[in-house]
Amino acid sequence: MFAATTRGVARLSVRGKRSIVDNMNKVESKIDASRAKQNAGGTWQGAVNPTYLKQDGDMAFFAVGMALISFAGLRLANGYWHMAHGTGKIE
C-alpha cells in the first residue's frame, strides 16, 4: 500500500515547462554595456564623476533622496530649536 502511494507521488513530479525561467535566460545581457559606462574615465573618478550618477535616471533618485534627507534634517533642527526655547508646545 505504501509503495503504491509513493510511486504515484513520484510520477507527479514530472518536470514541467519552464517558460518564465527560459524567457529570463533568453534575454540579452546588458552587463557589458553597463560595465563600459561605469568604467569610463579610468580610475581617477573621485567626486567629479561618481559612479552612482552615471546611469540613466540616477540623478532623479539622487535628487529625491537628498530632498528627503534635507527635509528630515530641517524638521529635526526645528524640533531641537523648539525644545531648547520651550516654544511650540501643545496646550
ChimeraX attribute file (.defattr): number of C-alpha atoms within 10 A of each C-alpha:
attribute: neighborCount
match mode: 1-to-1
recipient: residues
	/A:1	5
	/A:2	6
	/A:3	8
	/A:4	8
	/A:5	9
	/A:6	11
	/A:7	10
	/A:8	10
	/A:9	11
	/A:10	9
	/A:11	9
	/A:12	9
	/A:13	8
	/A:14	8
	/A:15	7
	/A:16	6
	/A:17	8
	/A:18	8
	/A:19	9
	/A:20	8
	/A:21	9
	/A:22	10
	/A:23	9
	/A:24	9
	/A:25	10
	/A:26	8
	/A:27	8
	/A:28	7
	/A:29	9
	/A:30	8
	/A:31	9
	/A:32	9
	/A:33	9
	/A:34	12
	/A:35	10
	/A:36	10
	/A:37	13
	/A:38	16
	/A:39	12
	/A:40	12
	/A:41	10
	/A:42	7
	/A:43	7
	/A:44	8
	/A:45	12
	/A:46	8
	/A:47	7
	/A:48	7
	/A:49	12
	/A:50	10
	/A:51	15
	/A:52	11
	/A:53	14
	/A:54	15
	/A:55	11
	/A:56	7
	/A:57	9
	/A:58	12
	/A:59	13
	/A:60	11
	/A:61	12
	/A:62	13
	/A:63	11
	/A:64	11
	/A:65	12
	/A:66	12
	/A:67	12
	/A:68	12
	/A:69	12
	/A:70	12
	/A:71	12
	/A:72	12
	/A:73	12
	/A:74	12
	/A:75	12
	/A:76	12
	/A:77	12
	/A:78	12
	/A:79	13
	/A:80	12
	/A:81	13
	/A:82	13
	/A:83	12
	/A:84	9
	/A:85	8
	/A:86	9
	/A:87	10
	/A:88	10
	/A:89	7
	/A:90	4
	/A:91	3
